[in-house]
Amino acid sequence: MGAGAGAGLLQSIRARIERAKIYPEAARRDGLEGTVDLRFRITPAGWVETVEIAHSSSHAILDESALQTVRRAAPYPVIAGWIRVSLSYRLNQ
């Protein structure tokens, strides 16, 4: 696979995750914002093998929502190795 194909797959994965993102109502109500940096691996079948927080938003509710979002967005195209994504939760988006 060429570099362009890999970049296209990563862009597709990021777009899929953004579409699956849900801003937790309790976080919205409390005015919580933040960015969660995650990394995850995909199984050969396209499901999430493991997902972990690389950098917290400082709000457990947003961190947990980000973890669930990555799982909910599967199945993914298969890419070997770790994939890094950032999910931002902003009230005026």
HTML snippet that shows the backbone in 3Dmol.js (N, CA, C, O; Angstrom):
<script src="https://3Dmol.org/build/3Dmol-min.js"></script>
<div id="view" style="width:600px;height:400px;position:relative"></div>
<script>
const pdb = `
ATOM      1  N   MET A   1       0.859  -1.191   0.000  1.00  0.00           N
ATOM      2  CA  MET A   1       0.000   0.000   0.000  1.00  0.00           C
ATOM      3  C   MET A   1       0.892   1.237   0.000  1.00  0.00           C
ATOM      4  O   MET A   1       1.831   1.325   0.791  1.00  0.00           O
ATOM      5  N   GLY A   2       0.608   2.181  -0.872  1.00  0.00           N
ATOM      6  CA  GLY A   2       1.381   3.413  -0.958  1.00  0.00           C
ATOM      7  C   GLY A   2       1.022   4.370   0.160  1.00  0.00           C
ATOM      8  O   GLY A   2       0.011   4.192   0.839  1.00  0.00           O
ATOM      9  N   ALA A   3       1.843   5.378   0.349  1.00  0.00           N
ATOM     10  CA  ALA A   3       1.612   6.360   1.415  1.00  0.00           C
ATOM     11  C   ALA A   3       0.272   7.068   1.236  1.00  0.00           C
ATOM     12  O   ALA A   3      -0.414   7.356   2.217  1.00  0.00           O
ATOM     13  N   GLY A   4      -0.104   7.353  -0.017  1.00  0.00           N
ATOM     14  CA  GLY A   4      -1.379   8.023  -0.268  1.00  0.00           C
ATOM     15  C   GLY A   4      -2.565   7.179   0.154  1.00  0.00           C
ATOM     16  O   GLY A   4      -3.543   7.691   0.697  1.00  0.00           O
ATOM     17  N   ALA A   5      -2.472   5.868  -0.102  1.00  0.00           N
ATOM     18  CA  ALA A   5      -3.565   4.967   0.278  1.00  0.00           C
ATOM     19  C   ALA A   5      -3.707   4.912   1.799  1.00  0.00           C
ATOM     20  O   ALA A   5      -4.821   4.923   2.323  1.00  0.00           O
ATOM     21  N   GLY A   6      -2.562   4.852   2.511  1.00  0.00           N
ATOM     22  CA  GLY A   6      -2.608   4.824   3.970  1.00  0.00           C
ATOM     23  C   GLY A   6      -3.200   6.096   4.546  1.00  0.00           C
ATOM     24  O   GLY A   6      -3.979   6.048   5.498  1.00  0.00           O
ATOM     25  N   ALA A   7      -2.835   7.236   3.973  1.00  0.00           N
ATOM     26  CA  ALA A   7      -3.364   8.516   4.434  1.00  0.00           C
ATOM     27  C   ALA A   7      -4.867   8.585   4.184  1.00  0.00           C
ATOM     28  O   ALA A   7      -5.613   9.120   5.004  1.00  0.00           O
ATOM     29  N   GLY A   8      -5.309   8.047   3.055  1.00  0.00           N
ATOM     30  CA  GLY A   8      -6.739   8.026   2.749  1.00  0.00           C
ATOM     31  C   GLY A   8      -7.514   7.170   3.729  1.00  0.00           C
ATOM     32  O   GLY A   8      -8.618   7.530   4.137  1.00  0.00           O
ATOM     33  N   LEU A   9      -6.937   6.031   4.110  1.00  0.00           N
ATOM     34  CA  LEU A   9      -7.595   5.164   5.092  1.00  0.00           C
ATOM     35  C   LEU A   9      -7.684   5.842   6.454  1.00  0.00           C
ATOM     36  O   LEU A   9      -8.712   5.764   7.127  1.00  0.00           O
ATOM     37  N   LEU A  10      -6.609   6.504   6.855  1.00  0.00           N
ATOM     38  CA  LEU A  10      -6.626   7.219   8.142  1.00  0.00           C
ATOM     39  C   LEU A  10      -7.669   8.328   8.138  1.00  0.00           C
ATOM     40  O   LEU A  10      -8.367   8.539   9.130  1.00  0.00           O
ATOM     41  N   GLN A  11      -7.771   9.031   7.020  1.00  0.00           N
ATOM     42  CA  GLN A  11      -8.781  10.092   6.909  1.00  0.00           C
ATOM     43  C   GLN A  11     -10.185   9.500   7.003  1.00  0.00           C
ATOM     44  O   GLN A  11     -11.064  10.074   7.646  1.00  0.00           O
ATOM     45  N   SER A  12     -10.389   8.365   6.367  1.00  0.00           N
ATOM     46  CA  SER A  12     -11.684   7.674   6.416  1.00  0.00           C
ATOM     47  C   SER A  12     -12.020   7.236   7.843  1.00  0.00           C
ATOM     48  O   SER A  12     -13.162   7.362   8.286  1.00  0.00           O
ATOM     49  N   ILE A  13     -11.024   6.724   8.552  1.00  0.00           N
ATOM     50  CA  ILE A  13     -11.222   6.285   9.933  1.00  0.00           C
ATOM     51  C   ILE A  13     -11.570   7.478  10.817  1.00  0.00           C
ATOM     52  O   ILE A  13     -12.491   7.401  11.631  1.00  0.00           O
ATOM     53  N   ARG A  14     -10.846   8.570  10.664  1.00  0.00           N
ATOM     54  CA  ARG A  14     -11.121   9.772  11.475  1.00  0.00           C
ATOM     55  C   ARG A  14     -12.526  10.309  11.203  1.00  0.00           C
ATOM     56  O   ARG A  14     -13.226  10.725  12.126  1.00  0.00           O
ATOM     57  N   ALA A  15     -12.933  10.299   9.940  1.00  0.00           N
ATOM     58  CA  ALA A  15     -14.278  10.782   9.585  1.00  0.00           C
ATOM     59  C   ALA A  15     -15.343   9.883  10.201  1.00  0.00           C
ATOM     60  O   ALA A  15     -16.356  10.376  10.696  1.00  0.00           O
ATOM     61  N   ARG A  16     -15.126   8.581  10.177  1.00  0.00           N
ATOM     62  CA  ARG A  16     -16.076   7.629  10.766  1.00  0.00           C
ATOM     63  C   ARG A  16     -16.220   7.879  12.271  1.00  0.00           C
ATOM     64  O   ARG A  16     -17.326   7.826  12.809  1.00  0.00           O
ATOM     65  N   ILE A  17     -15.106   8.149  12.941  1.00  0.00           N
ATOM     66  CA  ILE A  17     -15.131   8.409  14.383  1.00  0.00           C
ATOM     67  C   ILE A  17     -15.876   9.713  14.666  1.00  0.00           C
ATOM     68  O   ILE A  17     -16.687   9.766  15.590  1.00  0.00           O
ATOM     69  N   GLU A  18     -15.620  10.747  13.899  1.00  0.00           N
ATOM     70  CA  GLU A  18     -16.319  12.032  14.108  1.00  0.00           C
ATOM     71  C   GLU A  18     -17.833  11.874  13.935  1.00  0.00           C
ATOM     72  O   GLU A  18     -18.606  12.473  14.683  1.00  0.00           O
ATOM     73  N   ARG A  19     -18.258  11.075  12.959  1.00  0.00           N
ATOM     74  CA  ARG A  19     -19.706  10.854  12.752  1.00  0.00           C
ATOM     75  C   ARG A  19     -20.332  10.100  13.914  1.00  0.00           C
ATOM     76  O   ARG A  19     -21.513  10.285  14.208  1.00  0.00           O
ATOM     77  N   ALA A  20     -19.549   9.249  14.581  1.00  0.00           N
ATOM     78  CA  ALA A  20     -20.067   8.444  15.697  1.00  0.00           C
ATOM     79  C   ALA A  20     -20.020   9.190  17.035  1.00  0.00           C
ATOM     80  O   ALA A  20     -20.590   8.723  18.021  1.00  0.00           O
ATOM     81  N   LYS A  21     -19.353  10.332  17.077  1.00  0.00           N
ATOM     82  CA  LYS A  21     -19.163  11.066  18.340  1.00  0.00           C
ATOM     83  C   LYS A  21     -20.490  11.629  18.852  1.00  0.00           C
ATOM     84  O   LYS A  21     -21.278  12.210  18.106  1.00  0.00           O
ATOM     85  N   ILE A  22     -20.701  11.433  20.144  1.00  0.00           N
ATOM     86  CA  ILE A  22     -21.878  11.973  20.833  1.00  0.00           C
ATOM     87  C   ILE A  22     -21.372  12.794  22.016  1.00  0.00           C
ATOM     88  O   ILE A  22     -20.592  12.307  22.835  1.00  0.00           O
ATOM     89  N   TYR A  23     -21.821  14.033  22.094  1.00  0.00           N
ATOM     90  CA  TYR A  23     -21.441  14.895  23.223  1.00  0.00           C
ATOM     91  C   TYR A  23     -22.333  14.484  24.399  1.00  0.00           C
ATOM     92  O   TYR A  23     -23.552  14.630  24.307  1.00  0.00           O
ATOM     93  N   PRO A  24     -21.775  13.981  25.490  1.00  0.00           N
ATOM     94  CA  PRO A  24     -22.611  13.565  26.625  1.00  0.00           C
ATOM     95  C   PRO A  24     -23.468  14.720  27.141  1.00  0.00           C
ATOM     96  O   PRO A  24     -22.968  15.820  27.375  1.00  0.00           O
ATOM     97  N   GLU A  25     -24.740  14.460  27.311  1.00  0.00           N
ATOM     98  CA  GLU A  25     -25.669  15.502  27.741  1.00  0.00           C
ATOM     99  C   GLU A  25     -25.255  16.113  29.081  1.00  0.00           C
ATOM    100  O   GLU A  25     -25.360  17.325  29.269  1.00  0.00           O
ATOM    101  N   ALA A  26     -24.790  15.283  30.006  1.00  0.00           N
ATOM    102  CA  ALA A  26     -24.373  15.802  31.316  1.00  0.00           C
ATOM    103  C   ALA A  26     -23.171  16.737  31.169  1.00  0.00           C
ATOM    104  O   ALA A  26     -23.088  17.749  31.864  1.00  0.00           O
ATOM    105  N   ALA A  27     -22.245  16.409  30.275  1.00  0.00           N
ATOM    106  CA  ALA A  27     -21.087  17.271  30.042  1.00  0.00           C
ATOM    107  C   ALA A  27     -21.518  18.582  29.399  1.00  0.00           C
ATOM    108  O   ALA A  27     -21.011  19.649  29.746  1.00  0.00           O
ATOM    109  N   ARG A  28     -22.445  18.497  28.474  1.00  0.00           N
ATOM    110  CA  ARG A  28     -22.974  19.698  27.807  1.00  0.00           C
ATOM    111  C   ARG A  28     -23.658  20.595  28.840  1.00  0.00           C
ATOM    112  O   ARG A  28     -23.433  21.805  28.876  1.00  0.00           O
ATOM    113  N   ARG A  29     -24.484  19.990  29.666  1.00  0.00           N
ATOM    114  CA  ARG A  29     -25.232  20.735  30.691  1.00  0.00           C
ATOM    115  C   ARG A  29     -24.280  21.427  31.677  1.00  0.00           C
ATOM    116  O   ARG A  29     -24.535  22.549  32.117  1.00  0.00           O
ATOM    117  N   ASP A  30     -23.173  20.737  32.018  1.00  0.00           N
ATOM    118  CA  ASP A  30     -22.216  21.293  32.982  1.00  0.00           C
ATOM    119  C   ASP A  30     -21.170  22.199  32.329  1.00  0.00           C
ATOM    120  O   ASP A  30     -20.292  22.722  33.014  1.00  0.00           O
ATOM    121  N   GLY A  31     -21.259  22.387  31.009  1.00  0.00           N
ATOM    122  CA  GLY A  31     -20.336  23.264  30.307  1.00  0.00           C
ATOM    123  C   GLY A  31     -18.928  22.710  30.157  1.00  0.00           C
ATOM    124  O   GLY A  31     -17.971  23.473  30.028  1.00  0.00           O
ATOM    125  N   LEU A  32     -18.793  21.386  30.174  1.00  0.00           N
ATOM    126  CA  LEU A  32     -17.474  20.767  30.072  1.00  0.00           C
ATOM    127  C   LEU A  32     -17.004  20.699  28.626  1.00  0.00           C
ATOM    128  O   LEU A  32     -17.761  20.326  27.730  1.00  0.00           O
ATOM    129  N   GLU A  33     -15.758  21.060  28.416  1.00  0.00           N
ATOM    130  CA  GLU A  33     -15.129  20.981  27.102  1.00  0.00           C
ATOM    131  C   GLU A  33     -13.753  20.346  27.267  1.00  0.00           C
ATOM    132  O   GLU A  33     -13.184  20.337  28.359  1.00  0.00           O
ATOM    133  N   GLY A  34     -13.237  19.824  26.180  1.00  0.00           N
ATOM    134  CA  GLY A  34     -11.886  19.270  26.231  1.00  0.00           C
ATOM    135  C   GLY A  34     -11.574  18.452  24.999  1.00  0.00           C
ATOM    136  O   GLY A  34     -12.430  18.210  24.148  1.00  0.00           O
ATOM    137  N   THR A  35     -10.319  18.031  24.929  1.00  0.00           N
ATOM    138  CA  THR A  35      -9.850  17.184  23.839  1.00  0.00           C
ATOM    139  C   THR A  35      -9.227  15.936  24.437  1.00  0.00           C
ATOM    140  O   THR A  35      -8.435  16.004  25.377  1.00  0.00           O
ATOM    141  N   VAL A  36      -9.599  14.795  23.874  1.00  0.00           N
ATOM    142  CA  VAL A  36      -9.075  13.501  24.311  1.00  0.00           C
ATOM    143  C   VAL A  36      -8.200  12.950  23.182  1.00  0.00           C
ATOM    144  O   VAL A  36      -8.651  12.822  22.044  1.00  0.00           O
ATOM    145  N   ASP A  37      -6.957  12.629  23.506  1.00  0.00           N
ATOM    146  CA  ASP A  37      -6.067  11.980  22.543  1.00  0.00           C
ATOM    147  C   ASP A  37      -6.101  10.484  22.826  1.00  0.00           C
ATOM    148  O   ASP A  37      -5.869  10.043  23.951  1.00  0.00           O
ATOM    149  N   LEU A  38      -6.396   9.712  21.779  1.00  0.00           N
ATOM    150  CA  LEU A  38      -6.530   8.265  21.921  1.00  0.00           C
ATOM    151  C   LEU A  38      -5.596   7.549  20.973  1.00  0.00           C
ATOM    152  O   LEU A  38      -5.134   8.112  19.981  1.00  0.00           O
ATOM    153  N   ARG A  39      -5.326   6.299  21.295  1.00  0.00           N
ATOM    154  CA  ARG A  39      -4.653   5.430  20.343  1.00  0.00           C
ATOM    155  C   ARG A  39      -5.351   4.085  20.403  1.00  0.00           C
ATOM    156  O   ARG A  39      -5.801   3.648  21.462  1.00  0.00           O
ATOM    157  N   PHE A  40      -5.434   3.428  19.239  1.00  0.00           N
ATOM    158  CA  PHE A  40      -6.104   2.141  19.203  1.00  0.00           C
ATOM    159  C   PHE A  40      -5.551   1.280  18.081  1.00  0.00           C
ATOM    160  O   PHE A  40      -4.891   1.761  17.160  1.00  0.00           O
ATOM    161  N   ARG A  41      -5.844  -0.016  18.191  1.00  0.00           N
ATOM    162  CA  ARG A  41      -5.429  -0.996  17.202  1.00  0.00           C
ATOM    163  C   ARG A  41      -6.673  -1.677  16.642  1.00  0.00           C
ATOM    164  O   ARG A  41      -7.675  -1.843  17.337  1.00  0.00           O
ATOM    165  N   ILE A  42      -6.589  -2.064  15.386  1.00  0.00           N
ATOM    166  CA  ILE A  42      -7.702  -2.706  14.694  1.00  0.00           C
ATOM    167  C   ILE A  42      -7.359  -4.170  14.444  1.00  0.00           C
ATOM    168  O   ILE A  42      -6.245  -4.490  14.031  1.00  0.00           O
ATOM    169  N   THR A  43      -8.318  -5.053  14.696  1.00  0.00           N
ATOM    170  CA  THR A  43      -8.121  -6.483  14.426  1.00  0.00           C
ATOM    171  C   THR A  43      -8.191  -6.738  12.922  1.00  0.00           C
ATOM    172  O   THR A  43      -8.641  -5.871  12.172  1.00  0.00           O
ATOM    173  N   PRO A  44      -7.754  -7.913  12.472  1.00  0.00           N
ATOM    174  CA  PRO A  44      -7.864  -8.250  11.053  1.00  0.00           C
ATOM    175  C   PRO A  44      -9.306  -8.255  10.539  1.00  0.00           C
ATOM    176  O   PRO A  44      -9.531  -8.171   9.332  1.00  0.00           O
ATOM    177  N   ALA A  45     -10.276  -8.354  11.442  1.00  0.00           N
ATOM    178  CA  ALA A  45     -11.692  -8.319  11.051  1.00  0.00           C
ATOM    179  C   ALA A  45     -12.263  -6.895  11.042  1.00  0.00           C
ATOM    180  O   ALA A  45     -13.422  -6.700  10.675  1.00  0.00           O
ATOM    181  N   GLY A  46     -11.455  -5.892  11.444  1.00  0.00           N
ATOM    182  CA  GLY A  46     -11.902  -4.504  11.413  1.00  0.00           C
ATOM    183  C   GLY A  46     -12.473  -3.972  12.716  1.00  0.00           C
ATOM    184  O   GLY A  46     -12.939  -2.833  12.763  1.00  0.00           O
ATOM    185  N   TRP A  47     -12.448  -4.768  13.767  1.00  0.00           N
ATOM    186  CA  TRP A  47     -12.969  -4.324  15.069  1.00  0.00           C
ATOM    187  C   TRP A  47     -11.848  -3.755  15.915  1.00  0.00           C
ATOM    188  O   TRP A  47     -10.673  -3.941  15.595  1.00  0.00           O
ATOM    189  N   VAL A  48     -12.192  -3.070  16.983  1.00  0.00           N
ATOM    190  CA  VAL A  48     -11.188  -2.469  17.869  1.00  0.00           C
ATOM    191  C   VAL A  48     -10.613  -3.548  18.777  1.00  0.00           C
ATOM    192  O   VAL A  48     -11.334  -4.188  19.542  1.00  0.00           O
ATOM    193  N   GLU A  49      -9.309  -3.735  18.678  1.00  0.00           N
ATOM    194  CA  GLU A  49      -8.616  -4.708  19.522  1.00  0.00           C
ATOM    195  C   GLU A  49      -8.389  -4.122  20.911  1.00  0.00           C
ATOM    196  O   GLU A  49      -8.678  -4.757  21.926  1.00  0.00           O
ATOM    197  N   THR A  50      -7.871  -2.908  20.935  1.00  0.00           N
ATOM    198  CA  THR A  50      -7.630  -2.204  22.189  1.00  0.00           C
ATOM    199  C   THR A  50      -7.672  -0.708  21.911  1.00  0.00           C
ATOM    200  O   THR A  50      -7.280  -0.249  20.838  1.00  0.00           O
ATOM    201  N   VAL A  51      -8.152   0.035  22.887  1.00  0.00           N
ATOM    202  CA  VAL A  51      -8.170   1.497  22.774  1.00  0.00           C
ATOM    203  C   VAL A  51      -7.759   2.065  24.122  1.00  0.00           C
ATOM    204  O   VAL A  51      -8.195   1.588  25.170  1.00  0.00           O
ATOM    205  N   GLU A  52      -6.918   3.084  24.084  1.00  0.00           N
ATOM    206  CA  GLU A  52      -6.474   3.691  25.340  1.00  0.00           C
ATOM    207  C   GLU A  52      -6.320   5.193  25.183  1.00  0.00           C
ATOM    208  O   GLU A  52      -6.146   5.718  24.083  1.00  0.00           O
ATOM    209  N   ILE A  53      -6.389   5.861  26.318  1.00  0.00           N
ATOM    210  CA  ILE A  53      -6.249   7.315  26.345  1.00  0.00           C
ATOM    211  C   ILE A  53      -4.763   7.661  26.420  1.00  0.00           C
ATOM    212  O   ILE A  53      -4.067   7.254  27.350  1.00  0.00           O
ATOM    213  N   ALA A  54      -4.291   8.410  25.438  1.00  0.00           N
ATOM    214  CA  ALA A  54      -2.904   8.874  25.440  1.00  0.00           C
ATOM    215  C   ALA A  54      -2.778  10.169  26.241  1.00  0.00           C
ATOM    216  O   ALA A  54      -1.763  10.415  26.892  1.00  0.00           O
ATOM    217  N   HIS A  55      -3.839  11.001  26.180  1.00  0.00           N
ATOM    218  CA  HIS A  55      -3.871  12.250  26.947  1.00  0.00           C
ATOM    219  C   HIS A  55      -5.321  12.573  27.270  1.00  0.00           C
ATOM    220  O   HIS A  55      -6.160  12.675  26.375  1.00  0.00           O
ATOM    221  N   SER A  56      -5.606  12.732  28.546  1.00  0.00           N
ATOM    222  CA  SER A  56      -6.970  12.963  29.028  1.00  0.00           C
ATOM    223  C   SER A  56      -7.453  14.390  28.765  1.00  0.00           C
ATOM    224  O   SER A  56      -6.664  15.327  28.644  1.00  0.00           O
ATOM    225  N   SER A  57      -8.762  14.515  28.683  1.00  0.00           N
ATOM    226  CA  SER A  57      -9.392  15.837  28.577  1.00  0.00           C
ATOM    227  C   SER A  57      -9.487  16.512  29.943  1.00  0.00           C
ATOM    228  O   SER A  57      -9.833  17.690  30.034  1.00  0.00           O
ATOM    229  N   SER A  58      -9.182  15.768  30.998  1.00  0.00           N
ATOM    230  CA  SER A  58      -9.332  16.172  32.395  1.00  0.00           C
ATOM    231  C   SER A  58     -10.776  16.036  32.884  1.00  0.00           C
ATOM    232  O   SER A  58     -11.101  16.465  33.991  1.00  0.00           O
ATOM    233  N   HIS A  59     -11.636  15.442  32.063  1.00  0.00           N
ATOM    234  CA  HIS A  59     -13.026  15.194  32.443  1.00  0.00           C
ATOM    235  C   HIS A  59     -13.351  13.740  32.129  1.00  0.00           C
ATOM    236  O   HIS A  59     -13.397  13.347  30.964  1.00  0.00           O
ATOM    237  N   ALA A  60     -13.578  12.940  33.174  1.00  0.00           N
ATOM    238  CA  ALA A  60     -13.818  11.506  33.002  1.00  0.00           C
ATOM    239  C   ALA A  60     -14.972  11.230  32.041  1.00  0.00           C
ATOM    240  O   ALA A  60     -14.904  10.280  31.261  1.00  0.00           O
ATOM    241  N   ILE A  61     -16.019  12.033  32.082  1.00  0.00           N
ATOM    242  CA  ILE A  61     -17.179  11.796  31.224  1.00  0.00           C
ATOM    243  C   ILE A  61     -16.819  11.959  29.741  1.00  0.00           C
ATOM    244  O   ILE A  61     -17.312  11.205  28.903  1.00  0.00           O
ATOM    245  N   LEU A  62     -15.967  12.934  29.411  1.00  0.00           N
ATOM    246  CA  LEU A  62     -15.534  13.121  28.027  1.00  0.00           C
ATOM    247  C   LEU A  62     -14.562  12.019  27.609  1.00  0.00           C
ATOM    248  O   LEU A  62     -14.623  11.526  26.482  1.00  0.00           O
ATOM    249  N   ASP A  63     -13.675  11.639  28.510  1.00  0.00           N
ATOM    250  CA  ASP A  63     -12.730  10.552  28.210  1.00  0.00           C
ATOM    251  C   ASP A  63     -13.491   9.258  27.906  1.00  0.00           C
ATOM    252  O   ASP A  63     -13.192   8.575  26.927  1.00  0.00           O
ATOM    253  N   GLU A  64     -14.466   8.927  28.740  1.00  0.00           N
ATOM    254  CA  GLU A  64     -15.237   7.695  28.537  1.00  0.00           C
ATOM    255  C   GLU A  64     -16.042   7.770  27.244  1.00  0.00           C
ATOM    256  O   GLU A  64     -16.140   6.777  26.523  1.00  0.00           O
ATOM    257  N   SER A  65     -16.609   8.911  26.944  1.00  0.00           N
ATOM    258  CA  SER A  65     -17.351   9.080  25.700  1.00  0.00           C
ATOM    259  C   SER A  65     -16.447   8.853  24.489  1.00  0.00           C
ATOM    260  O   SER A  65     -16.859   8.229  23.512  1.00  0.00           O
ATOM    261  N   ALA A  66     -15.222   9.356  24.554  1.00  0.00           N
ATOM    262  CA  ALA A  66     -14.276   9.181  23.451  1.00  0.00           C
ATOM    263  C   ALA A  66     -13.933   7.701  23.260  1.00  0.00           C
ATOM    264  O   ALA A  66     -13.883   7.219  22.128  1.00  0.00           O
ATOM    265  N   LEU A  67     -13.695   6.977  24.363  1.00  0.00           N
ATOM    266  CA  LEU A  67     -13.415   5.539  24.270  1.00  0.00           C
ATOM    267  C   LEU A  67     -14.587   4.802  23.616  1.00  0.00           C
ATOM    268  O   LEU A  67     -14.389   3.971  22.729  1.00  0.00           O
ATOM    269  N   GLN A  68     -15.796   5.110  24.057  1.00  0.00           N
ATOM    270  CA  GLN A  68     -16.992   4.471  23.496  1.00  0.00           C
ATOM    271  C   GLN A  68     -17.168   4.827  22.022  1.00  0.00           C
ATOM    272  O   GLN A  68     -17.599   3.991  21.229  1.00  0.00           O
ATOM    273  N   THR A  69     -16.838   6.056  21.656  1.00  0.00           N
ATOM    274  CA  THR A  69     -16.981   6.495  20.270  1.00  0.00           C
ATOM    275  C   THR A  69     -16.101   5.672  19.343  1.00  0.00           C
ATOM    276  O   THR A  69     -16.551   5.246  18.279  1.00  0.00           O
ATOM    277  N   VAL A  70     -14.856   5.445  19.732  1.00  0.00           N
ATOM    278  CA  VAL A  70     -13.945   4.652  18.893  1.00  0.00           C
ATOM    279  C   VAL A  70     -14.498   3.238  18.722  1.00  0.00           C
ATOM    280  O   VAL A  70     -14.450   2.687  17.622  1.00  0.00           O
ATOM    281  N   ARG A  71     -15.017   2.649  19.785  1.00  0.00           N
ATOM    282  CA  ARG A  71     -15.597   1.299  19.676  1.00  0.00           C
ATOM    283  C   ARG A  71     -16.857   1.305  18.818  1.00  0.00           C
ATOM    284  O   ARG A  71     -17.053   0.408  17.999  1.00  0.00           O
ATOM    285  N   ARG A  72     -17.707   2.305  18.998  1.00  0.00           N
ATOM    286  CA  ARG A  72     -18.990   2.379  18.289  1.00  0.00           C
ATOM    287  C   ARG A  72     -18.805   2.580  16.778  1.00  0.00           C
ATOM    288  O   ARG A  72     -19.637   2.127  15.992  1.00  0.00           O
ATOM    289  N   ALA A  73     -17.744   3.242  16.374  1.00  0.00           N
ATOM    290  CA  ALA A  73     -17.526   3.561  14.958  1.00  0.00           C
ATOM    291  C   ALA A  73     -17.059   2.350  14.135  1.00  0.00           C
ATOM    292  O   ALA A  73     -17.060   2.412  12.905  1.00  0.00           O
ATOM    293  N   ALA A  74     -16.663   1.259  14.789  1.00  0.00           N
ATOM    294  CA  ALA A  74     -16.211   0.059  14.078  1.00  0.00           C
ATOM    295  C   ALA A  74     -17.390  -0.580  13.330  1.00  0.00           C
ATOM    296  O   ALA A  74     -18.541  -0.359  13.707  1.00  0.00           O
ATOM    297  N   PRO A  75     -17.131  -1.352  12.297  1.00  0.00           N
ATOM    298  CA  PRO A  75     -15.835  -1.854  11.849  1.00  0.00           C
ATOM    299  C   PRO A  75     -15.091  -0.834  11.000  1.00  0.00           C
ATOM    300  O   PRO A  75     -15.684   0.027  10.349  1.00  0.00           O
ATOM    301  N   TYR A  76     -13.769  -0.965  11.033  1.00  0.00           N
ATOM    302  CA  TYR A  76     -12.861  -0.082  10.329  1.00  0.00           C
ATOM    303  C   TYR A  76     -12.156  -0.821   9.199  1.00  0.00           C
ATOM    304  O   TYR A  76     -12.114  -2.051   9.185  1.00  0.00           O
ATOM    305  N   PRO A  77     -11.597  -0.059   8.243  1.00  0.00           N
ATOM    306  CA  PRO A  77     -10.662  -0.695   7.314  1.00  0.00           C
ATOM    307  C   PRO A  77      -9.427  -1.110   8.123  1.00  0.00           C
ATOM    308  O   PRO A  77      -9.063  -0.439   9.088  1.00  0.00           O
ATOM    309  N   VAL A  78      -8.804  -2.185   7.738  1.00  0.00           N
ATOM    310  CA  VAL A  78      -7.695  -2.718   8.522  1.00  0.00           C
ATOM    311  C   VAL A  78      -6.401  -1.958   8.225  1.00  0.00           C
ATOM    312  O   VAL A  78      -5.989  -1.812   7.074  1.00  0.00           O
ATOM    313  N   ILE A  79      -5.783  -1.487   9.293  1.00  0.00           N
ATOM    314  CA  ILE A  79      -4.463  -0.852   9.244  1.00  0.00           C
ATOM    315  C   ILE A  79      -3.657  -1.464  10.383  1.00  0.00           C
ATOM    316  O   ILE A  79      -4.138  -1.560  11.513  1.00  0.00           O
ATOM    317  N   ALA A  80      -2.442  -1.874  10.083  1.00  0.00           N
ATOM    318  CA  ALA A  80      -1.582  -2.459  11.112  1.00  0.00           C
ATOM    319  C   ALA A  80      -1.013  -1.368  12.008  1.00  0.00           C
ATOM    320  O   ALA A  80      -0.797  -0.240  11.566  1.00  0.00           O
ATOM    321  N   GLY A  81      -0.777  -1.709  13.255  1.00  0.00           N
ATOM    322  CA  GLY A  81      -0.145  -0.786  14.187  1.00  0.00           C
ATOM    323  C   GLY A  81      -1.151   0.104  14.909  1.00  0.00           C
ATOM    324  O   GLY A  81      -2.364  -0.049  14.769  1.00  0.00           O
ATOM    325  N   TRP A  82      -0.612   1.027  15.676  1.00  0.00           N
ATOM    326  CA  TRP A  82      -1.429   1.955  16.455  1.00  0.00           C
ATOM    327  C   TRP A  82      -1.926   3.103  15.589  1.00  0.00           C
ATOM    328  O   TRP A  82      -1.201   3.614  14.736  1.00  0.00           O
ATOM    329  N   ILE A  83      -3.155   3.493  15.819  1.00  0.00           N
ATOM    330  CA  ILE A  83      -3.750   4.658  15.154  1.00  0.00           C
ATOM    331  C   ILE A  83      -4.008   5.688  16.234  1.00  0.00           C
ATOM    332  O   ILE A  83      -4.563   5.368  17.285  1.00  0.00           O
ATOM    333  N   ARG A  84      -3.608   6.918  15.981  1.00  0.00           N
ATOM    334  CA  ARG A  84      -3.811   8.004  16.950  1.00  0.00           C
ATOM    335  C   ARG A  84      -4.866   8.957  16.423  1.00  0.00           C
ATOM    336  O   ARG A  84      -4.837   9.356  15.259  1.00  0.00           O
ATOM    337  N   VAL A  85      -5.797   9.317  17.292  1.00  0.00           N
ATOM    338  CA  VAL A  85      -6.830  10.292  16.952  1.00  0.00           C
ATOM    339  C   VAL A  85      -7.062  11.213  18.142  1.00  0.00           C
ATOM    340  O   VAL A  85      -6.796  10.844  19.286  1.00  0.00           O
ATOM    341  N   SER A  86      -7.555  12.399  17.865  1.00  0.00           N
ATOM    342  CA  SER A  86      -7.959  13.337  18.907  1.00  0.00           C
ATOM    343  C   SER A  86      -9.437  13.640  18.700  1.00  0.00           C
ATOM    344  O   SER A  86      -9.882  13.903  17.582  1.00  0.00           O
ATOM    345  N   LEU A  87     -10.186  13.599  19.789  1.00  0.00           N
ATOM    346  CA  LEU A  87     -11.606  13.963  19.750  1.00  0.00           C
ATOM    347  C   LEU A  87     -11.787  15.216  20.601  1.00  0.00           C
ATOM    348  O   LEU A  87     -11.457  15.232  21.787  1.00  0.00           O
ATOM    349  N   SER A  88     -12.315  16.259  19.977  1.00  0.00           N
ATOM    350  CA  SER A  88     -12.552  17.514  20.684  1.00  0.00           C
ATOM    351  C   SER A  88     -14.031  17.673  20.970  1.00  0.00           C
ATOM    352  O   SER A  88     -14.878  17.444  20.107  1.00  0.00           O
ATOM    353  N   TYR A  89     -14.317  18.059  22.168  1.00  0.00           N
ATOM    354  CA  TYR A  89     -15.676  18.349  22.596  1.00  0.00           C
ATOM    355  C   TYR A  89     -15.740  19.843  22.894  1.00  0.00           C
ATOM    356  O   TYR A  89     -15.185  20.316  23.886  1.00  0.00           O
ATOM    357  N   ARG A  90     -16.416  20.569  22.032  1.00  0.00           N
ATOM    358  CA  ARG A  90     -16.563  22.021  22.175  1.00  0.00           C
ATOM    359  C   ARG A  90     -18.038  22.357  22.109  1.00  0.00           C
ATOM    360  O   ARG A  90     -18.756  21.832  21.257  1.00  0.00           O
ATOM    361  N   LEU A  91     -18.496  23.216  22.987  1.00  0.00           N
ATOM    362  CA  LEU A  91     -19.928  23.539  23.055  1.00  0.00           C
ATOM    363  C   LEU A  91     -20.405  24.311  21.845  1.00  0.00           C
ATOM    364  O   LEU A  91     -21.576  24.193  21.483  1.00  0.00           O
ATOM    365  N   ASN A  92     -19.571  25.083  21.210  1.00  0.00           N
ATOM    366  CA  ASN A  92     -20.014  25.902  20.077  1.00  0.00           C
ATOM    367  C   ASN A  92     -19.600  25.306  18.743  1.00  0.00           C
ATOM    368  O   ASN A  92     -19.253  26.036  17.814  1.00  0.00           O
ATOM    369  N   GLN A  93     -19.634  23.984  18.641  1.00  0.00           N
ATOM    370  CA  GLN A  93     -19.292  23.327  17.363  1.00  0.00           C
ATOM    371  C   GLN A  93     -20.534  23.125  16.562  1.00  0.00           C
ATOM    372  O   GLN A  93     -20.474  22.590  15.455  1.00  0.00           O
TER     373      GLN A  93
END
`;
const viewer = $3Dmol.createViewer("view");
viewer.addModel(pdb, "pdb");
viewer.setStyle({}, {cartoon: {color: "spectrum"}});
viewer.zoomTo();
viewer.render();
</script>
